[in-house]
Amino acid sequence: MKAQVDGAYLHLLRDSYATQFTKDDGDTLILSRQLGHKTESMTKDRYIRYKTRDIREELRRIERGREFPP
Protein backbone atom coordinates (compact mmCIF):
# COMPACT_ATOMS: atom_id res chain seq x y z
CA MET A 1 0.00 0.00 0.00
CA LYS A 2 1.43 3.35 -1.05
CA ALA A 3 0.82 6.45 1.06
CA GLN A 4 -1.29 9.10 -0.61
CA VAL A 5 0.36 12.43 0.11
CA ASP A 6 -0.49 15.67 -1.62
CA GLY A 7 2.43 17.05 -3.64
CA ALA A 8 1.83 20.55 -2.27
CA TYR A 9 2.17 19.20 1.27
CA LEU A 10 5.48 17.54 0.41
CA HIS A 11 6.75 20.81 -1.04
CA LEU A 12 5.71 22.63 2.14
CA LEU A 13 7.70 20.14 4.23
CA ARG A 14 10.71 20.58 1.96
CA ASP A 15 10.41 24.37 2.16
CA SER A 16 10.08 24.26 5.96
CA TYR A 17 13.14 22.05 6.29
CA ALA A 18 15.25 24.27 4.04
CA THR A 19 14.11 27.43 5.80
CA GLN A 20 14.96 26.05 9.23
CA PHE A 21 18.29 24.72 7.93
CA THR A 22 19.29 28.23 6.81
CA LYS A 23 18.04 29.80 10.05
CA ASP A 24 20.27 27.38 11.94
CA ASP A 25 23.23 28.59 9.83
CA GLY A 26 23.47 25.34 7.89
CA ASP A 27 25.89 25.24 4.97
CA THR A 28 24.02 26.24 1.80
CA LEU A 29 26.20 23.98 -0.35
CA ILE A 30 25.11 20.97 1.72
CA LEU A 31 21.49 22.11 1.57
CA SER A 32 21.76 22.62 -2.17
CA ARG A 33 22.92 19.02 -2.62
CA GLN A 34 20.18 17.70 -0.32
CA LEU A 35 17.51 19.54 -2.30
CA GLY A 36 18.94 18.42 -5.63
CA HIS A 37 19.56 21.94 -6.90
CA LYS A 38 22.04 22.23 -9.75
CA THR A 39 23.79 25.22 -8.19
CA GLU A 40 24.32 26.64 -4.73
CA SER A 41 23.13 30.04 -5.97
CA MET A 42 19.76 28.47 -6.82
CA THR A 43 19.40 27.50 -3.15
CA LYS A 44 20.62 30.87 -1.89
CA ASP A 45 18.18 32.75 -4.13
CA ARG A 46 15.28 30.74 -2.74
CA TYR A 47 16.07 30.53 0.98
CA ILE A 48 18.49 33.25 2.06
CA ARG A 49 15.73 35.86 1.97
CA TYR A 50 14.39 34.37 5.19
CA LYS A 51 17.54 35.38 7.00
CA THR A 52 17.12 38.95 5.74
CA ARG A 53 13.55 39.00 7.04
CA ASP A 54 14.70 37.64 10.40
CA ILE A 55 17.33 40.38 10.64
CA ARG A 56 14.73 43.08 9.99
CA GLU A 57 12.41 41.63 12.62
CA GLU A 58 15.21 41.49 15.17
CA LEU A 59 16.19 45.11 14.47
CA ARG A 60 12.57 46.18 15.01
CA ARG A 61 12.49 44.26 18.29
CA ILE A 62 15.68 45.97 19.45
CA GLU A 63 14.35 49.39 18.47
CA ARG A 64 11.15 48.75 20.45
CA GLY A 65 13.31 47.93 23.46
CA ARG A 66 14.91 51.37 23.24
CA GLU A 67 11.58 53.14 23.51
CA PHE A 68 11.07 54.68 26.89
CA PRO A 69 7.68 54.69 28.57
CA PRO A 70 6.01 58.13 28.88
C-alpha positions as CSV (number, residue, x, y, z in Angstrom):
1,M,0.0,0.0,0.0
2,K,1.4,3.3,-1.0
3,A,0.8,6.5,1.1
4,Q,-1.3,9.1,-0.6
5,V,0.4,12.4,0.1
6,D,-0.5,15.7,-1.6
7,G,2.4,17.1,-3.6
8,A,1.8,20.5,-2.3
9,Y,2.2,19.2,1.3
10,L,5.5,17.5,0.4
11,H,6.8,20.8,-1.0
12,L,5.7,22.6,2.1
13,L,7.7,20.1,4.2
14,R,10.7,20.6,2.0
15,D,10.4,24.4,2.2
16,S,10.1,24.3,6.0
17,Y,13.1,22.0,6.3
18,A,15.3,24.3,4.0
19,T,14.1,27.4,5.8
20,Q,15.0,26.0,9.2
21,F,18.3,24.7,7.9
22,T,19.3,28.2,6.8
23,K,18.0,29.8,10.1
24,D,20.3,27.4,11.9
25,D,23.2,28.6,9.8
26,G,23.5,25.3,7.9
27,D,25.9,25.2,5.0
28,T,24.0,26.2,1.8
29,L,26.2,24.0,-0.4
30,I,25.1,21.0,1.7
31,L,21.5,22.1,1.6
32,S,21.8,22.6,-2.2
33,R,22.9,19.0,-2.6
34,Q,20.2,17.7,-0.3
35,L,17.5,19.5,-2.3
36,G,18.9,18.4,-5.6
37,H,19.6,21.9,-6.9
38,K,22.0,22.2,-9.7
39,T,23.8,25.2,-8.2
40,E,24.3,26.6,-4.7
41,S,23.1,30.0,-6.0
42,M,19.8,28.5,-6.8
43,T,19.4,27.5,-3.2
44,K,20.6,30.9,-1.9
45,D,18.2,32.7,-4.1
46,R,15.3,30.7,-2.7
47,Y,16.1,30.5,1.0
48,I,18.5,33.2,2.1
49,R,15.7,35.9,2.0
50,Y,14.4,34.4,5.2
51,K,17.5,35.4,7.0
52,T,17.1,39.0,5.7
53,R,13.6,39.0,7.0
54,D,14.7,37.6,10.4
55,I,17.3,40.4,10.6
56,R,14.7,43.1,10.0
57,E,12.4,41.6,12.6
58,E,15.2,41.5,15.2
59,L,16.2,45.1,14.5
60,R,12.6,46.2,15.0
61,R,12.5,44.3,18.3
62,I,15.7,46.0,19.4
63,E,14.3,49.4,18.5
64,R,11.1,48.8,20.5
65,G,13.3,47.9,23.5
66,R,14.9,51.4,23.2
67,E,11.6,53.1,23.5
68,F,11.1,54.7,26.9
69,P,7.7,54.7,28.6
70,P,6.0,58.1,28.9
